[in-house]
Amino acid sequence: MRPHRPHQRPPAANKREASAAAILRAVLAHGPVARSTIARLTGLSPASMTGYCTELIALGLLRDLPEQTQSNGLGRPHLPVDIDTARYVVGAVHIAVPHTTVAVLDLRGRVLAESRIPHQDASAADTVRRAAGTLLDLLRRHSAGAVPLGVGVACGGWVDQETGTVVEHAMLGWRQVPLGDLLREHTGLPVHVDGHSRALLHGERLFGAARGAGSVLHLFVGNVVEAAFALDDAAHYGPRSQAGLIAHLPLADSAEHCPCGRTGCFQASVSERTVSGRAVETGVLTAHDSAHDFPALLTAARTGNQAALDLLVERARLIGQGAALLIDVFNPELVVVAEQAVMALPPALAALRAEIAASSRTQIDATTAVVPSSFARDTLATAGGSAMLDVLYRNPLTVARSSRR
């Protein structure tokens, strides 16, 4: 019998961990912040809060800011604390269809260094080995002496988060790849693997637009199309982390053929490969640009090519049609869409919102409740790093202590 696996990201392991996590996230959201404010935000007693802050400072996750101490003339001065971004960093690996992105992030999710490795038909084992070597080099050159807490990995397709396995990624031809184990073997660091839409959802809740939202739907559209949903800070995973696999969700306005044998599947209709190929077929891109060069299409649209813009606006409309179906199922408070044209081109964002408003039966104000990704410049690096940072901000005592062994 298969052992029980939680269908949502589990909470912190115990009360002490949960209290420390609440303090760390309050400081992340509001820091620099006085201890009295932290106590009010978390509901902890001043004595408990002070004890946890002392422990988190000793572990190198928080730091005092004596230079910002304020006094109103009554009682003790307010000594603020903030996230300590000098003691630790995290590694990030994002595996896309054409390339792997490797990066180093600080504890506020800021990208300190980044490198991109073309796949060039490399095997899964070679891809991981090259990523590990590049990451170790980046850590040596850009961590400024900070200790790496671990590595976050984000990948498309069906990713079993609990085992760190890419169960299936059709576009890469990967099946049952033990991604976490391979990277751990090459780096000697703790590794946490997740699907990239869920990883970006964690990033949005920690550092982006979804901070404080009660329920969030995250939609990622690149060469692959995936969704993630969180309620009250718990991301839904489903058995073996299969939640969010929406590649074959049918779109009414698409007749695009899918490798599965049907027509109108979400991913086949709007993937970067599909729209780039359409651009070549219609002469918007030349053969020199290559049928899979989505950046060339995006650049053309941004620099005044109306035909390129029209293709991307129509793609955004189809994405809105798929998003509307998901909104009707989940009824989220906020929808975050990570798609390059939506993030870069106002007409594409407008088309996405207009289609959601027209197609969804849920009462949602698309102009305010549907937003582009908060990480337009560093989407892939942030996805990888957030897979690790989510673990840290849920279990800070355990993660920090493990780094000292």
Disulfide bonds with the S-S distance in Angstrom:
none
